[in-house]
Amino acid sequence: MLSALIDGPIDADKADYLIRDSTQCRIPYGEQLDIERLLRVMTLVRIPNYFGSGHKLTIGVYEKGRASADSFGLARYLLHSAVYWHHASRIIKSMLQYATVILLPSEVFGQGSDKKIDEVRSKLVSFLLELVPPFQLSSTCIGITGDAKRKIAVGKDVHPSSSDENASEQNPVKQKTKPWYPGISSTDWLMLEWVKKLGNNVQAKQLIENIQERELYKRTFTFRREEQNEDLTTKLDQLNWLEKVSLCQKLSELVKVSLERKMQSELLSRSLADPTEIAQIFTNNLALLVDIPNPKVMITSERPLIYVPELERKTYFDQNLSPMKADGLSKSLDALMQSISPIRVLCHPKVRQPILLYFDKNEMKNTLERAVHEVKG
């Protein structure tokens, strides 16, 4: 029951971040939550076996409080649409996810990987312990002092001095970092630097540096979750993270070969893009990424939202009233989430123009389907 208070269809965590995120982003969607009303209509419910849930207890809501409970799901959808799954957020998240997956040991994603997971977790804990509460970019975080610290206060770039570099040898966090700027929070910046140290893959590290330098990938083609794309989106949703990385690598390879062939066949191509530069970008970068958001993960919960029927009259004896599962709104929200979770093919900003010039949507779809086929065998 205690876990239901922090992880359920309505819980304390959502009551906090939905309102806080709305306030910080200056959008009104969190204002619709009537927390006072919700607290008055909440109750404890035993989940019936026929609901098919692995849990026995959950938070329920009396039927008269349905509007207060439903507003949680609606607010989550609206925030996903406007903030969490805004295309810029999705791009940054995809770049970070793919870079992290590549840099982590592959054993982490396979069976019998507890040892590797423990190693990564231990490194993460050590890194976090090096941060100085209240987790701000201070002189002790990256080995900077004096004038450099004052530059941070006014938002200027900071390059660690030679004395700072000597200090970094004794502290895993106090290592030479890229110049920090206020466009990224200090702890996020340090976290990105830490992620880069997880492995040696050049392409993955370049993804992280692109985030730091705000050289974000661009949208090239978008495939809606519609009937004509159902077969493709279903296959993409079934990929695990290692397969998604392989998909991006295969797609980049196929697009590079096709792009080089098309550019060589046109006399004016060199005035539009330098083939040598394009080839170098594909070599040094994972040039194409496929963003595959899962619409079911964000809205659904392992515990069902249950409405407790109202009594027809006041009574002091038990009545056989069956609780109701809140399926109606959940199905509607699932449909809405489908509409804001398209598959997007992202590319390095310097290859977007030639890709859009030499590829149309149908050709990219066919290329993506071929890449999926080769990854899945």
Secondary structure, DSSP 4 states (H G I P E B T S, - for coil): -TGGGTSSSS-HHHHHHHHHHHHHHT-SGGGG--HHHHHHHEEEEEPPGGG--S-SEEEEEEGGGHHHHHHHHHHHHHHIIIIIT-HHHHHHHHHHHHHHHHHS-GGGGSTT-HHHHHHHHHHHHHHHHHS-TTT---HHHHT--HHHHHHHHTT------HHHHHHHTT-SSSS--PPP-TTS-HHHHHHHHHHHTT---HHHHHHHHHHHTT---EEEEEE-SSGGGHHHHHHHHT--HHHHHHHHHHHHHHHHHHHHHHHHT-TTHHHH--HHHHHHHHHHS--EEEE---HHHHH--SSPPEEEPPPSS--SS------EE-HHHHHHHHHHHHHT--EEEEE-GGGHHHHHHH--HHHHHHHHHHHHHHHH-
